[in-house]
Amino acid sequence: MLTTEHVTNKGQGTTRIPNKLANEKSPYLLQHVYNPVNWYPWGDEAFAKAKEENKPIFLSIGYSTCHWCHVMAHESFEDDSVAALLNQYFICIKVDKEERPDVDAIYMSVCQSITGGGGWPLTILMTPDQKPFYAGTYLPKEANYGMPGLVDLLEEVHTQWTENKQALVRSGIEITNVMVREFQDKKKTGTISKDLISLAVTQFNQTFDHRYGGFSEKPKFPTPHNLIFLTRYAALEKDEQALFMVETTLKNMYRGGIYDHIGFGFSRYSTDEKWLIPHFEKMLYDNALLTCAYLEAYQYTKDTLYKNVAEQILEYVRREMTDKDGGFYCAQDADSDGVEGRYYTFTPDEINKVLENHDGSYFNEYFGITKEGNFEGYSIPNRVHSEELKPDNERILRLSRKIHTYRLERAKLHRDDKILTSWNALMISAYAKAAKILQNQEYADIAKQAATFIDTSLTDENGNLFIRYREKDAANKGIIDDYAFYCMALIDLYEATFDVTYLSRAMRTADRMIDQFWDEENDGFYLYSKDAEQLIFRPKEVYDGAIPSGNSAAGYALQRLATITAKNKYQDYAHKQLNFLAGHVKDYPAGFSFSMIAFIQALYPSMEIVCIDSDNEDHHELLTYLSEHYEPNTTVLVKTIDNEEEIKKIAEYVHDYHTINDKTTYFICKNKSCSEPSNHLEPATMTQFME
């Protein structure tokens, strides 16, 4: 526990008493421990205090690597005069959006409904019973450039609360009722179809930037699931335009400053159309999903650029974002030494001092590092100025390692070392896919260790998942994303290892997901479980934003389990879930690209390979085939002497499958039509069979 004996706020030059965030684990909340604001964590104590003192609640939601969260904290929450207003007139609550995605989702939806936009820091004013009457994002201390000032807002709300409280209370009730009606599903019915998939592709075509890739004007977000969807569609439909959109985007993202050419990995988004100037924070989920996007593009096109980028991302995650016990950390900050992007930017003189002879000028020219700079007088290393793409250039890699070492010594970069179940699951999928596609056992081992971490540190004795782990503490009941993403990850890990225990765990995860989150009346999965804290409403999220929605991922995972196991339970729930999604996505399917991936899984020809192993071999022939051939609708089961009993429980239909000639035997089926069993996988035969 923190005490005043050892607390000095050096930035303020005063001794501070730590507020009620002092015993929290969240790095974001701990950043605000010494604010003069009397922050509370989300919980009963804060709400009881607000009722007791008859004060409205000031709710601030953000995350530790958020640049504008830092700005608002410095301008307002570290300011004694602002803190005095907050402490006198409000009960103040801080929430880490990554620890409480349920709370964040509720109030972000309110903000988007009221203002038409959203983002972090999220600022909510609400009644003591959690009903919001004001919503916004970043607010400067004083009004400027047409933005309302925080001080003016606080004083105005205090006046209204004192003189006309019932009007604010009524407003909170009305806003809450609107949100409840919006999320109370009047059963939206739909039917999945290839027409929805085709419409999504058409919509992507309409918004596609043919010069730099991506599907919006600035700012540009990577949104990797858009690219994964289009890659799969291109492969299945032989659609060259879909592939062009994918490759143009992947190559230009790599060229830009959004990619860290020195230490690898991608930043969260680009502020310009060229992918040149990023918002510098790096998120685990982006890098996990982008790894998958580059891997699938490599497997389909055989362009080694994509392979190299994927490998570099995985190297970055292993080196800088992996806990010693196997979990993956959340994020790295946009700011260093209080300056956005300083960690990532250079001057030519800096480079010349580190590199010898002609290496400095070569490096500067290669990465566009100039005296003029491209970001506030400094240069972000990039390849936008060149059409040449050589990520495996040995000289540049050698020089980059020297600059990377210099960069580590020059400035410190805050890392949010929370371990989140849902984001870890996405990273497990990335390493598992890399293990399968690149035939790399080390990647499989990393994925397995991370899955073990989730099972031992983020799962309770009843099999329920937690949201986050930090400093030997797991907390907060898992939401639908945790279960759906982890179910997907376990299936991916099975396909990389053929260890049947991962399929068993995937089924247990799916069963608990259905039990805890399924809406028996209107179908679909609620955001938080029936046993979790019940907030002012219980939404179902479907839209695929920076991360796929839990509902999209659940549909995909259930469809894969239905195909692998042939169990009626998963087939029924997959059918209901996909039709639930169809009812919600029909107006703008391009906004639901992960749902489209699930639809592809259900609608396009599938191939099932059942391998009956005669003597527990290493499955080299099967692994090689799966590595070399991009067939996104293929599922695999391997039955061995050792796993025969367990796999029978998973997929009863394999009970009657046996070897022929006492050798490993393959049973290959396409859309419920099967070929003669064979002792070998012959690509020519299989390709003909798939056509």
Order of alpha helices (4+ residues) and beta strands (2+ residues): alpha-beta-alpha-beta-alpha-alpha-beta-alpha-beta-beta-alpha-alpha-alpha-alpha-beta-beta-beta-alpha-alpha-beta-beta-beta-alpha-alpha-alpha-beta-beta-alpha-alpha-beta-beta-alpha-alpha-alpha-alpha-alpha-beta-alpha-beta-alpha-beta-beta-alpha
